[in-house]
Amino acid sequence: SDAAVIGVPDPVRDEAIKALVILREGQRATAEELIEWCRARLSKFKVPEIVEFRETFPRTSVGKIQKHLLRGSKP
């Protein structure tokens, strides 16, 4: 499993938090379950409003997630 968090445009607050998640094979979770998990453990301003499940992330040659590519990509 892996995750990345990015800011996305929000008409009210300028930016909203979006979590992009890759689940391990055989794992199941809903966006609502992950948001509730975050609410129980994180400060309110750190909880993502949007959760998107993905198969892969774009990565650099050394394995870092290329977040700038995630901001404009489709799942």
C-alpha positions as a Markdown table, in Angstrom:
| # | Residue | x | y | z |
|---|---|---|---|---|
| 1 | Ser | 0.0 | 0.0 | 0.0 |
| 2 | Asp | 1.1 | 3.6 | -0.6 |
| 3 | Ala | -0.4 | 7.0 | -0.4 |
| 4 | Ala | 0.2 | 10.6 | -1.5 |
| 5 | Val | -1.6 | 13.8 | -0.4 |
| 6 | Ile | -2.0 | 16.8 | -2.7 |
| 7 | Gly | -3.9 | 20.1 | -2.7 |
| 8 | Val | -6.7 | 20.6 | -5.2 |
| 9 | Pro | -8.7 | 23.7 | -6.0 |
| 10 | Asp | -11.6 | 24.5 | -3.7 |
| 11 | Pro | -14.0 | 27.3 | -4.4 |
| 12 | Val | -14.6 | 28.1 | -0.7 |
| 13 | Arg | -11.2 | 27.6 | 1.0 |
| 14 | Asp | -8.8 | 27.9 | -2.0 |
| 15 | Glu | -7.5 | 24.4 | -1.6 |
| 16 | Ala | -8.8 | 21.1 | -0.4 |
| 17 | Ile | -6.8 | 18.0 | 0.7 |
| 18 | Lys | -7.0 | 15.0 | -1.6 |
| 19 | Ala | -5.5 | 11.7 | -0.6 |
| 20 | Leu | -4.5 | 9.3 | -3.4 |
| 21 | Val | -4.2 | 5.7 | -2.1 |
| 22 | Ile | -3.0 | 2.4 | -3.4 |
| 23 | Leu | -4.3 | -0.5 | -1.5 |
| 24 | Arg | -2.4 | -3.8 | -1.1 |
| 25 | Glu | -3.6 | -6.7 | -3.0 |
| 26 | Gly | -6.6 | -8.2 | -1.2 |
| 27 | Gln | -7.2 | -5.1 | 1.0 |
| 28 | Arg | -10.5 | -3.3 | 0.8 |
| 29 | Ala | -11.5 | 0.1 | 2.1 |
| 30 | Thr | -13.9 | 2.8 | 1.2 |
| 31 | Ala | -13.1 | 6.5 | 1.0 |
| 32 | Glu | -15.5 | 7.1 | 3.9 |
| 33 | Glu | -13.6 | 4.5 | 6.1 |
| 34 | Leu | -10.3 | 6.2 | 5.3 |
| 35 | Ile | -11.6 | 9.7 | 6.1 |
| 36 | Glu | -13.0 | 8.4 | 9.4 |
| 37 | Trp | -9.7 | 6.7 | 10.2 |
| 38 | Cys | -8.0 | 10.1 | 9.6 |
| 39 | Arg | -10.5 | 12.0 | 11.7 |
| 40 | Ala | -9.8 | 9.8 | 14.7 |
| 41 | Arg | -6.0 | 10.3 | 14.4 |
| 42 | Leu | -5.3 | 13.7 | 12.8 |
| 43 | Ser | -6.0 | 17.3 | 13.4 |
| 44 | Lys | -9.1 | 18.5 | 11.6 |
| 45 | Phe | -7.2 | 20.6 | 9.1 |
| 46 | Lys | -5.1 | 17.6 | 8.1 |
| 47 | Val | -8.0 | 15.3 | 7.2 |
| 48 | Pro | -8.5 | 14.8 | 3.5 |
| 49 | Glu | -11.9 | 15.7 | 2.0 |
| 50 | Ile | -11.4 | 13.6 | -1.1 |
| 51 | Val | -9.9 | 10.1 | -1.4 |
| 52 | Glu | -9.1 | 8.6 | -4.7 |
| 53 | Phe | -7.9 | 5.0 | -5.2 |
| 54 | Arg | -5.3 | 4.3 | -7.8 |
| 55 | Glu | -3.3 | 1.4 | -9.2 |
| 56 | Thr | 0.0 | 3.2 | -9.5 |
| 57 | Phe | 1.8 | 6.5 | -9.0 |
| 58 | Pro | 4.1 | 8.2 | -11.4 |
| 59 | Arg | 7.6 | 8.0 | -10.0 |
| 60 | Thr | 11.0 | 9.4 | -10.6 |
| 61 | Ser | 14.0 | 7.1 | -11.4 |
| 62 | Val | 14.8 | 6.9 | -7.7 |
| 63 | Gly | 11.2 | 6.0 | -6.7 |
| 64 | Lys | 9.8 | 9.3 | -5.5 |
| 65 | Ile | 6.2 | 10.1 | -6.2 |
| 66 | Gln | 5.8 | 12.8 | -8.8 |
| 67 | Lys | 3.1 | 14.8 | -7.2 |
| 68 | His | 3.1 | 17.5 | -9.8 |
| 69 | Leu | 1.9 | 14.9 | -12.3 |
| 70 | Leu | -0.8 | 13.7 | -9.9 |
| 71 | Arg | -2.4 | 17.2 | -9.7 |
| 72 | Gly | -3.6 | 17.1 | -13.3 |
| 73 | Ser | -4.1 | 13.3 | -13.8 |
| 74 | Lys | -7.1 | 11.1 | -14.0 |
| 75 | Pro | -7.2 | 7.8 | -12.0 |
